[in-house]
């Protein structure tokens, strides 16, 4: 008799699950399997078939410190981080991609850890933050976003920064907010002084400026009402691979202490911000 369609699908899903690899298994295999996000510059991206970025170099350095090689796979993000963690650390992709030993660029968030459950999220190594890039020819310090009632500010459409600017003081800045779809457009408007400031995730804007040789002042005026002005990036492993997570954490802490992380970030023109877990 034929199995019901649901049973066949369920069996296929179960079959894709793979056993998590503890530290001893990783060491014996001589390879650390790493999944990073594709198209996530400056942290990781595909450069004509070659993985590049801050987290690519970080993963390679961590693997070397552990005495193994790094097998790095770049994958596109899903609709939610929860889905990414289950796919990349527990199940493997439906197309036959294996589950990784570790994922970087995961928010260190207690609620996320509780929701997913089957992975361990820890090992903070970088703090992302929303900041204001101010044109070097604009004098003075911006104490409040009220200044953009008379000056123009750029922001990428559909981002948290965009929502904040559009809702500031009941929409008081709407006429002076200049949206862009592609980050390069925002940089061009900044260079031409069409906008004297850009609001967004500092590391992302810095990477664009670095590529163009653009200078900026970085300021963080108060942003009351912004849902999340900063967050911490960490590494995640399968819950059954906690000893591997501890080993990776030891290496990351050493890299923060000896300046290795700062050195890697500097290569990409990024200001290293040591994480503060709240």
C-alpha positions, 0 to 999 in steps of 0.5 A, spaced: 500 500 500 502 507 498 503 511 504 499 517 505 502 523 502 503 527 509 507 520 511 512 521 505 513 528 506 514 527 514 519 521 512 523 526 508 523 531 513 526 526 518 531 523 513 534 530 512 536 531 520 543 529 521 546 528 528 550 534 531 557 533 531 560 535 538 567 537 539 571 531 539 567 529 532 569 536 529 576 535 531 577 528 528 574 530 522 579 536 521 573 540 518 569 545 522 562 546 518 560 553 518 554 557 515 554 564 513 549 569 510 550 570 503 550 578 500 551 580 507 557 585 506 561 587 510 560 580 514 560 575 508 558 575 501 560 571 494 565 574 490 565 571 484 565 564 487 569 566 493 567 567 500 569 574 503 568 578 509 569 579 516 566 573 518 569 569 513 576 571 516 573 570 523 571 563 521 577 561 518 581 564 524 577 560 529 578 554 525 585 555 525 585 556 532 582 549 534 587 546 529 582 544 523 580 547 517 574 551 515 568 549 510 564 555 509 558 555 506 554 561 504 546 561 504 541 566 503 537 568 509 530 565 510 524 569 512 526 568 520 532 567 523 528 561 527 528 558 520 535 559 519 537 556 525 533 550 524 535 549 517 542 550 518 544 547 524 539 541 525 536 539 519 540 541 513 537 544 507 531 540 503 536 540 497 541 535 500 545 541 504 548 538 510 547 541 517 553 546 519 557 545 526 556 553 527 553 559 524 555 566 525 551 573 525 546 570 530 543 575 534 544 574 542 537 574 544 534 570 550 527 570 546 530 567 540 533 562 544 527 560 547 523 560 541 528 555 537 530 551 543 534 546 539 540 550 538 545 554 543 546 561 542 552 565 545 559 567 544 558 574 543 563 578 538 560 584 535 555 589 537 551 592 531 548 599 532 544 604 528 548 611 528 548 617 524 553 618 518 554 626 518 558 629 512 565 632 514 563 639 512 557 640 516 559 643 523 557 642 530 554 636 533 547 633 532 543 633 539 536 631 536 533 629 530 529 636 530 535 639 526 532 635 520 526 639 520 530 644 516 536 639 513 535 633 509 537 626 511 538 619 507 535 613 509 534 606 506 527 605 504 523 599 509 529 599 514 528 600 522 531 607 521 526 609 515 520 607 520 523 611 525 525 618 521 518 617 518 514 617 525 519 622 528 515 627 532 508 625 528 511 625 521 515 632 522 521 630 518 517 627 512 519 632 507 526 632 508 527 624 508 530 622 502 529 615 501 534 610 497 533 603 494 540 601 493 545 603 498 550 606 493 544 611 491 545 613 498 552 614 498 552 618 492 547 623 495 551 624 501 557 625 497 554 630 493 551 633 499 544 632 497 543 629 504 548 631 509 547 625 513 545 618 513 541 614 518 542 606 518 546 600 521 553 603 522 557 597 519 553 597 513 554 604 511 562 604 513 563 598 508 560 602 503 564 609 505 570 605 505 569 602 498 568 609 495 573 612 500 568 617 503 569 620 510 564 621 515 563 623 522 559 618 526 554 621 531 549 617 536 544 623 538 538 620 542 533 616 539 527 615 543 522 610 541 527 606 536 525 599 537 532 597 537 538 601 536 543 596 538 544 588 538 549 583 539 552 578 534 554 571 536 555 564 534 550 558 534 551 551 535 546 545 535 544 544 543 547 537 542 554 540 540 555 545 546 562 543 548 564 545 541 560 552 542 564 553 549 571 551 545 569 557 539 567 561 545 574 561 548 577 562 541 572 568 540 574 571 547 581 571 546 580 574 539 577 580 543 582 580 548 588 580 543 585 585 538 584 580 532 577 581 531 579 589 531 584 587 526 579 583 522 574 589 522 579 594 520 581 591 514 574 592 511 574 599 514 569 597 520 569 600 527 570 594 531 565 595 537 566 590 543 559 587 545 555 588 551 550 583 553 544 586 556 
